[in-house]
């Protein structure tokens, strides 16, 4: 094969792969699914889709209402997309029906257009990224199941269900965040795979001055094959062991600081602490167990446990292991006592509507991020801030072996 034809063949393969990965497919209308309660039900076989890999979803449904005031609300409706039919005992778990193959997504939030009452709703919808991508070979069905979160009496009916894979999401919003702080501790460029650092965070102030800021960059990107962990811990003998910190990481943009991840209320030996975890989601991998012995349970927070509604998915991590760090970015870390320290959860502006074609989502309006201020000071001698990114054991052993070999060679030359 000539180089020209090799190039054309490779280009054609890439185009084919791209088209498979980004194709859109719509199922439905499907249903109805009647008498939906807390147990996963329905298990609709949506049918086949063109061969390809699908990574995001849009689900639209009519919700039929309930008969009495204490029955189900539309805001309590949840769904799951999975790879196999419902098992005999699908259960009520928030992670999706048990024994039903790969759970591609089990949504845990209320639909746009739903309400905290029993009234019927039309065209309420959810959209987002699949937890596990769905790869179709052109013959394997995708299954759809429903449940309600209210464990009381009453049931609900779903109908006119439409499922769109890889929907169009049209984002015309503008974003603005707070300005970078004037006062901060500059940590410089931190080395991914070779950082083990801790420092005291003493702050007797409240309000805006009650938050301590730290600036840093990383020397290389952090993805699933690496880990970079930032967390607070208590100090033995500190004046207030239940120091209850909040930790929020932001990145610098032309529109101000944008939140990347944030946590609080993570249990630990010396009280309540918070942290953000990037890269690998394995709590036992990449030598995490070595420093976790000194700071137990910090990893429970993992990176982004605070939900940020209507935020751009590229900015915020609210899933274990989903957080990423990039060498090209400038980051600011905000640490303080709990009390609105994180970005404000009630974001100003921004709207979400179903597209006129029924298979797309429109994000419109202005979104402004803010940083709340603590009403309680951290105090002196209570809080330690920790940064850890150390090589995985295999890398450390390889480095040790190489150094040993170099020393051995050097000794031979000298002898």
C-alpha positions as CSV (number, residue, x, y, z in Angstrom):
1,X,0.0,0.0,0.0
2,X,1.5,3.4,-1.0
3,X,1.9,6.2,1.6
4,X,-0.9,8.1,-0.2
5,X,-3.4,5.3,0.1
6,X,-2.2,4.6,3.7
7,X,-3.0,8.2,4.5
8,X,-6.4,8.1,2.8
9,X,-7.3,4.8,4.5
10,X,-6.3,6.2,7.9
11,X,-8.2,9.4,7.3
12,X,-11.3,7.4,6.3
13,X,-11.0,5.3,9.4
14,X,-10.8,8.3,11.6
15,X,-13.8,9.9,9.9
16,X,-15.8,6.7,10.4
17,X,-14.8,6.5,14.1
18,X,-15.8,10.1,14.6
19,X,-19.2,9.6,13.0
20,X,-19.8,6.5,15.2
21,X,-18.9,8.4,18.3
22,X,-21.0,11.5,17.7
23,X,-24.1,10.1,15.9
24,X,-27.4,11.0,17.4
25,X,-30.2,8.5,17.8
26,X,-33.8,8.8,19.1
27,X,-35.9,6.0,20.6
28,X,-39.6,6.3,21.1
29,X,-42.1,7.6,21.9
30,X,-42.4,4.6,24.2
31,X,-44.5,3.5,27.1
32,X,-46.6,3.8,29.0
33,X,-45.1,2.5,32.2
34,X,-47.9,2.3,34.8
35,X,-47.9,2.0,38.6
36,X,-44.4,3.2,39.1
37,X,-43.3,3.1,42.8
38,X,-40.0,2.9,44.6
39,X,-39.0,-0.4,43.0
40,X,-37.4,-0.2,39.6
41,X,-40.0,-1.1,37.0
42,X,-40.7,-1.0,33.3
43,X,-37.6,-2.5,31.8
44,X,-38.6,-1.3,28.4
45,X,-36.6,-2.7,25.5
46,X,-36.1,0.5,23.6
47,X,-34.8,-1.3,20.5
48,X,-31.6,-1.2,18.5
49,X,-29.6,1.9,17.5
50,X,-27.0,2.3,14.7
51,X,-23.6,0.9,15.4
52,X,-21.4,3.3,17.4
53,X,-20.5,4.6,20.8
54,X,-22.9,7.0,22.6
55,X,-21.8,9.0,25.5
56,X,-24.7,11.4,26.5
57,X,-28.4,11.3,26.8
58,X,-31.7,13.2,26.8
59,X,-34.8,11.7,28.3
60,X,-38.2,13.4,27.9
61,X,-41.4,12.1,29.4
62,X,-45.0,13.0,30.3
63,X,-45.8,12.3,33.9
64,X,-49.3,11.3,34.6
65,X,-49.9,12.6,38.1
66,X,-51.1,10.9,41.3
67,X,-54.5,10.6,42.8
68,X,-54.1,11.9,46.3
69,X,-52.0,14.6,48.0
70,X,-49.6,12.1,49.7
71,X,-48.8,10.2,46.5
72,X,-45.8,10.6,44.3
73,X,-44.5,14.0,43.0
74,X,-43.1,14.5,39.6
75,X,-39.8,15.8,41.2
76,X,-39.4,12.4,42.7
77,X,-39.2,10.6,39.3
78,X,-36.0,8.9,38.4
79,X,-34.9,6.6,35.5
80,X,-32.1,4.3,34.5
81,X,-30.7,3.1,31.1
82,X,-29.1,-0.3,31.3
83,X,-27.8,-3.1,29.1
84,X,-30.0,-6.2,30.1
85,X,-33.6,-6.8,30.9
86,X,-34.8,-6.2,34.5
87,X,-33.7,-8.9,36.9
88,X,-36.3,-10.8,38.9
89,X,-35.5,-8.5,41.9
90,X,-34.4,-5.2,40.5
91,X,-34.5,-3.5,43.9
92,X,-34.7,0.2,44.8
93,X,-31.0,1.2,44.7
94,X,-30.1,4.7,43.6
95,X,-27.4,3.2,41.4
96,X,-29.9,1.5,39.1
97,X,-31.7,-1.9,39.0
98,X,-29.6,-4.8,40.2
99,X,-28.8,-7.7,37.9
100,X,-29.6,-5.7,34.8
101,X,-26.3,-5.5,33.0
102,X,-24.2,-2.4,32.6
103,X,-25.9,0.6,34.1
104,X,-25.2,3.4,31.6
105,X,-26.9,6.0,33.8
106,X,-29.1,6.1,36.9
107,X,-30.2,9.7,37.2
108,X,-30.3,11.0,40.8
109,X,-31.8,14.4,40.3
110,X,-35.2,15.9,39.5
111,X,-36.2,16.6,35.9
112,X,-36.4,20.0,34.5
113,X,-40.1,20.9,34.4
114,X,-41.0,18.7,37.3
115,X,-42.7,20.0,40.4
116,X,-43.0,19.2,44.1
117,X,-46.7,18.2,43.8
118,X,-48.9,15.5,42.4
119,X,-50.0,17.5,39.3
120,X,-49.5,16.0,35.8
121,X,-46.4,17.3,33.8
122,X,-45.8,17.3,30.1
123,X,-42.3,17.1,28.5
124,X,-40.2,17.2,31.7
125,X,-36.7,16.1,30.8
126,X,-33.2,15.2,32.0
127,X,-29.9,15.4,30.0
128,X,-26.2,14.7,30.7
129,X,-23.3,12.4,30.2
130,X,-23.7,8.6,30.5
131,X,-21.8,7.2,33.4
132,X,-20.8,4.3,31.2
133,X,-20.8,4.8,27.5
134,X,-23.2,2.7,25.4
135,X,-21.7,0.9,22.5
136,X,-24.1,-0.5,20.0
137,X,-23.3,-3.3,17.5
138,X,-26.6,-2.7,15.7
139,X,-28.4,-5.5,17.5
140,X,-28.1,-5.1,21.3
141,X,-31.1,-3.4,22.9
142,X,-30.9,-0.6,25.4
143,X,-33.3,-0.9,28.3
144,X,-35.2,1.9,30.2
145,X,-36.5,1.6,33.7
146,X,-38.3,4.0,36.1
147,X,-38.8,4.5,39.8
148,X,-40.0,7.1,42.3
149,X,-38.0,8.1,45.4
150,X,-41.0,8.5,47.8
151,X,-41.4,5.4,49.9
152,X,-45.0,6.3,50.9
153,X,-48.2,5.2,49.3
154,X,-49.4,5.8,45.8
155,X,-47.9,5.2,42.3
156,X,-47.4,7.2,39.1
157,X,-47.8,6.7,35.4
158,X,-45.2,7.6,32.8
159,X,-46.0,8.0,29.1
160,X,-44.7,9.4,25.7
161,X,-41.2,8.5,26.7
162,X,-38.4,9.7,24.3
163,X,-34.8,8.8,24.8
164,X,-32.2,10.5,22.7
165,X,-28.5,9.4,22.6
166,X,-25.9,12.0,21.9
167,X,-28.4,14.9,21.9
168,X,-27.6,18.4,20.7
169,X,-26.9,20.7,23.6
170,X,-26.9,24.3,22.5
171,X,-25.1,26.5,25.0
172,X,-25.5,30.2,24.5
173,X,-24.9,31.2,28.1
174,X,-22.3,33.6,29.3
175,X,-20.3,33.0,32.5
176,X,-18.8,35.3,35.1
177,X,-17.0,34.5,38.3
178,X,-15.3,36.4,41.1
179,X,-12.0,38.1,40.5
180,X,-8.8,36.4,41.6
181,X,-7.9,37.2,45.2
182,X,-5.4,40.0,45.9
183,X,-3.9,38.2,48.9
184,X,-2.8,34.5,48.5
185,X,0.0,32.1,49.3
186,X,1.8,31.3,46.0
187,X,2.9,27.6,46.0
188,X,4.4,27.9,42.5
189,X,4.5,24.9,40.2
190,X,3.8,21.6,42.0
191,X,5.3,18.4,40.6
192,X,2.8,15.7,39.7
193,X,4.1,12.4,41.1
194,X,6.5,14.0,43.5
195,X,4.6,16.3,45.9
196,X,4.1,15.5,49.6
197,X,3.5,18.8,51.4
198,X,1.5,20.0,54.3
199,X,1.1,23.4,56.0
200,X,-0.9,25.0,58.8
201,X,-3.9,27.2,57.8
202,X,-4.4,29.8,60.6
203,X,-7.2,32.3,60.1
204,X,-9.0,34.2,62.9
205,X,-11.2,36.2,60.6
206,X,-14.7,35.8,59.3
207,X,-16.4,37.2,56.2
208,X,-14.4,37.5,53.0
209,X,-11.1,37.7,55.1
210,X,-12.0,34.4,56.7
211,X,-11.0,32.5,53.6
212,X,-7.4,31.6,52.9
213,X,-6.3,31.4,49.3
214,X,-3.5,29.4,47.7
215,X,-2.3,29.7,44.1
216,X,-0.6,26.9,42.2
217,X,0.0,25.2,38.9
218,X,0.9,21.6,38.1
219,X,3.8,20.6,35.9
220,X,1.9,18.0,33.9
221,X,-1.7,17.1,33.2
222,X,-3.5,14.9,35.8
223,X,-5.8,12.2,34.3
224,X,-6.9,8.6,35.2
225,X,-3.4,7.3,35.3
226,X,-2.2,9.8,37.9
227,X,-3.5,11.2,41.2
228,X,-3.3,14.6,42.8
229,X,-5.1,15.0,46.2
230,X,-5.7,18.1,48.3
231,X,-7.4,17.9,51.6
232,X,-7.5,19.3,55.1
233,X,-7.0,17.4,58.3
234,X,-7.2,18.1,62.0
235,X,-4.1,18.9,64.2
236,X,-3.7,16.8,67.3
237,X,-4.1,19.0,70.3
238,X,-5.8,21.8,68.3
239,X,-8.1,24.2,70.1
240,X,-11.1,23.0,68.1
241,X,-11.1,19.5,66.8
242,X,-14.4,19.8,65.0
243,X,-13.1,22.5,62.6
244,X,-15.4,21.7,59.8
245,X,-13.6,23.1,56.8
246,X,-14.6,23.7,53.2
247,X,-12.2,23.4,50.3
248,X,-13.0,24.8,46.9
249,X,-10.7,24.8,43.8
250,X,-11.1,27.4,41.1
251,X,-9.4,28.0,37.8
252,X,-8.5,31.3,36.2
253,X,-10.4,32.4,33.1
254,X,-10.9,35.6,31.2
255,X,-14.4,35.8,32.8
256,X,-13.1,35.4,36.4
257,X,-12.6,32.4,38.6
258,X,-14.7,29.3,37.7
259,X,-15.2,26.5,40.2
260,X,-13.5,23.2,39.4
261,X,-14.5,21.1,42.4
262,X,-15.4,21.5,46.1
263,X,-16.1,19.4,49.2
264,X,-16.8,19.6,52.9
265,X,-18.1,17.5,55.8
266,X,-15.9,14.5,55.3
267,X,-15.3,12.4,58.5
268,X,-11.9,12.0,60.0
269,X,-10.0,11.2,63.2
270,X,-9.7,14.8,64.3
271,X,-13.1,16.1,63.2
272,X,-14.7,17.1,59.9
273,X,-12.5,18.0,57.0
274,X,-12.8,18.4,53.2
275,X,-10.8,17.7,50.1
276,X,-10.7,17.4,46.4
277,X,-9.2,14.5,44.5
278,X,-8.1,14.5,40.9
279,X,-7.2,11.8,38.4
280,X,-7.6,8.1,39.5
281,X,-10.7,7.3,41.5
282,X,-9.1,4.3,43.1
283,X,-8.8,4.9,46.8
284,X,-6.2,2.2,47.1
285,X,-4.2,2.9,44.0
286,X,-1.2,5.1,43.3
287,X,0.1,4.7,46.9
288,X,-2.9,6.6,48.4
289,X,-3.0,4.0,51.2
290,X,0.5,5.2,52.3
291,X,-0.6,8.7,53.2
292,X,-4.2,7.8,53.9
293,X,-3.0,6.1,57.1
294,X,-2.1,9.5,58.6
295,X,-5.2,11.2,57.3
296,X,-8.0,8.5,57.5
297,X,-11.2,8.9,55.4
298,X,-10.0,12.0,53.5
299,X,-10.6,10.1,50.3
300,X,-14.4,9.8,51.0
301,X,-14.9,13.2,49.5
302,X,-13.1,12.4,46.2
303,X,-13.6,15.6,44.3
304,X,-16.7,17.6,43.8
305,X,-19.3,16.4,46.2
306,X,-21.3,19.6,46.0
307,X,-23.7,19.7,43.1
308,X,-23.5,22.8,41.0
309,X,-26.8,23.0,39.0
310,X,-26.6,24.5,35.5
311,X,-22.8,24.7,35.5
312,X,-20.9,23.8,32.3
313,X,-19.9,20.1,32.6
314,X,-16.4,20.9,31.3
315,X,-15.7,23.0,34.4
316,X,-17.0,21.2,37.4
317,X,-16.3,17.7,38.8
318,X,-19.0,16.1,40.9
319,X,-18.1,12.5,40.3
320,X,-15.3,10.4,41.9
321,X,-12.3,10.3,39.5
322,X,-13.9,12.8,37.1
323,X,-11.7,15.7,38.2
324,X,-8.8,16.7,35.9
325,X,-5.9,19.2,36.3
326,X,-4.1,20.7,33.4
327,X,-0.6,22.1,33.2
328,X,-1.8,25.0,31.1
329,X,-4.2,26.3,33.9
330,X,-3.7,28.6,36.9
331,X,-5.6,27.4,40.0
332,X,-6.7,29.0,43.2
333,X,-7.6,27.0,46.3
334,X,-10.0,28.5,48.9
335,X,-10.0,27.1,52.4
336,X,-12.0,28.2,55.4
337,X,-14.5,27.1,58.0
338,X,-17.9,26.0,56.8
339,X,-20.6,28.6,56.1
340,X,-21.0,29.3,52.4
341,X,-17.3,29.2,51.7
342,X,-17.8,27.3,48.5
343,X,-19.2,28.9,45.3
344,X,-22.8,29.9,45.8
345,X,-25.1,27.0,45.0
346,X,-27.9,29.4,44.0
347,X,-26.4,30.5,40.7
348,X,-27.8,33.7,39.3
349,X,-29.4,33.5,35.9
350,X,-29.2,30.8,33.4
351,X,-32.0,28.7,32.0
352,X,-32.6,25.3,30.4
353,X,-35.3,24.6,27.8
354,X,-36.2,21.7,25.6
355,X,-35.4,22.4,22.0
356,X,-38.2,23.0,19.5
357,X,-37.2,19.8,17.7
358,X,-37.8,17.8,20.9
359,X,-34.3,16.1,20.6
360,X,-32.1,19.0,21.7
361,X,-31.5,21.1,24.8
362,X,-31.0,24.9,24.8
363,X,-29.0,26.5,27.6
364,X,-29.6,30.3,27.7
365,X,-29.0,33.3,29.9
366,X,-26.3,34.6,32.1
367,X,-24.7,32.5,34.9
368,X,-22.7,34.3,37.7
369,X,-20.6,32.3,40.2
370,X,-20.0,33.8,43.6
371,X,-18.0,32.8,46.7
372,X,-19.9,32.9,50.0
373,X,-18.2,34.0,53.2
374,X,-17.7,32.0,56.5
375,X,-19.3,33.3,59.7
376,X,-16.9,31.2,61.9
377,X,-13.1,31.6,61.9
378,X,-10.8,28.6,61.6
379,X,-8.7,29.8,64.5
380,X,-5.1,29.0,65.2
381,X,-3.6,25.5,65.3
382,X,-6.6,23.6,64.1
383,X,-6.2,23.0,60.4
384,X,-3.5,21.4,58.3
385,X,-3.7,21.6,54.5
386,X,-2.2,18.6,52.6
387,X,-1.1,18.2,49.0
388,X,-0.2,14.7,47.8
389,X,0.9,13.4,44.4
390,X,3.4,10.6,44.7
391,X,4.5,7.9,42.1
392,X,2.6,4.6,42.0
393,X,4.7,1.8,43.4
394,X,5.7,0.3,40.0
395,X,7.1,3.7,38.9
396,X,9.0,4.2,42.2
397,X,10.5,0.7,41.9
398,X,11.5,1.3,38.3
399,X,13.1,4.6,39.2
400,X,15.0,2.9,42.1
401,X,16.1,0.1,39.7
402,X,17.4,2.6,37.1
403,X,19.3,4.6,39.8
404,X,20.8,1.3,41.1
405,X,21.9,0.3,37.6
406,X,23.5,3.7,36.9
407,X,25.4,3.5,40.2
408,X,26.6,0.0,39.4
409,X,27.8,1.1,35.9
410,X,29.5,4.1,37.5
411,X,31.3,1.8,40.0
412,X,32.5,-0.5,37.2
413,X,34.0,2.4,35.4
414,X,35.8,3.6,38.5
415,X,37.2,0.1,39.3
